[in-house]
Amino acid sequence: MCSYPKLPRKEEKEKTYEISARGRLGEILQYTPPVLREPPSGWYIEFYAFDPASCGLRRKRIRVNRISGIQARRRYAKEVMQRISVKLSHGWNPWICGNDIDAVTLEDALSRYERHNEKMLSSGYIRKETYDGYKSNVKIMRKYISDKRPIYYAYQFNREFCVDFLDYIFIDRNNGAQTRNNYLNFLRVLSGFLVEKGYLSSRPTDGIAPISKRLYQKQRQTIPEETLKRISEWMRDHDPHFLFASQLLYYCFIRPVEMTRLKISDFDIKNGTVTIHADQSKNKRTQTITVPKKVLLYGIDLGIFSRPTNYYVFGDELCPGPVATTTRVMRGHWAKVRKALKLKQNYTFYSLKDTGITEMFNNNMASNTVKEQARHSSLLITEIYLEKRQSARPEITEYDGSF
């Protein structure tokens, strides 16, 4: 039989206090209000709640030392104690329902998320550009929290916050629909992580829809022939190695991120080909494509293929080297070209790929040939570029039917 307890005094050491055997519901509702303790050894919130296993009141402590600044720590503790009091009054018991009291800060959760991504990157489970993307997303979200919408706890990462953050990305930062959708995907991944780690009970992104791709088109445009010639001449004089990268994008349709992983050994000069390996490729398939003689000869003139075969084709300053460059560096080189030649904003580096594919069609190359060079999974994807043709098909222009 349990004896009825005395109310625990704050100076007493931690132990379990026995209570009388009353109705089970009455037992588990017994608790003391939470209070803040500020000893030199470390601040903590303290309260007692009935523990059925020991048939008595048991002390629960929550450390608050991680909050810097005395006033901020007291403010944080006050808010946590208010939430604990409400939950206790509604029947919550930490020894029955678990220890989740919504006291985890969002910054703690984000730091754990970042450590998780670092481990995934070092183990080879995610690509560097994926890691960099999520790292940038977290940075922007921290800025939004700091400047626009301060929140402190993981439980405040809710649907309303996610919707407002996406509006900030799309409207306040004046980004396109695709960027907004990319951030939605980031929020979904982060939400899943927070649920998995027990910081949230459900995904706040559920029910938030992306902007339909039917409502927008890619902002980049194909580049006219005369402008292409100006770009090529400027690069040849001012940025010759970037011209080689641009030729690989225009003629071989090798994506910028794939170019950063290319090694000299991937090129077969004798047969005029380059191999993009599965671990380098977006579609995770090893494929060999043709490199025009014009491109190979230019690479030879630059001395690229005389360097060690284990070097990356694009290293420091886009010259061959033991350390690969990044897509960010390539975008920086394109920004210099665009500024020097006063190009339209819609002429992006990736526009060279769109332009190259479109011009192959305009020069009457077979769809299947273009498909294989572009490493598309189906002709349906390749023939999307037919919609971008700006010149008439001569065989149709001169066609005279029976009608």
Secondary structure as UniProt FT lines:
FT   TURN            10..11
FT   STRAND          17..18
FT   HELIX           24..28
FT   STRAND          35..37
FT   TURN            40..41
FT   STRAND          44..51
FT   TURN            52..55
FT   STRAND          56..63
FT   TURN            65..66
FT   HELIX           70..89
FT   TURN            90..91
FT   HELIX           94..97
FT   HELIX           106..122
FT   TURN            123..124
FT   HELIX           128..147
FT   HELIX           154..156
FT   HELIX           159..167
FT   HELIX           168..172
FT   HELIX           177..196
FT   TURN            197..198
FT   TURN            204..207
FT   HELIX           213..215
FT   HELIX           225..238
FT   HELIX           240..252
FT   HELIX           256..259
FT   TURN            260..261
FT   HELIX           264..266
FT   STRAND          267..268
FT   TURN            269..272
FT   STRAND          273..276
FT   TURN            278..280
FT   TURN            282..283
FT   STRAND          287..290
FT   HELIX           293..301
FT   TURN            302..303
FT   HELIX           304..306
FT   TURN            309..310
FT   HELIX           316..318
FT   HELIX           327..341
FT   TURN            345..346
FT   TURN            349..350
FT   HELIX           351..362
FT   TURN            363..364
FT   HELIX           367..374
FT   HELIX           379..382
FT   HELIX           383..388
FT   HELIX           394..397
//
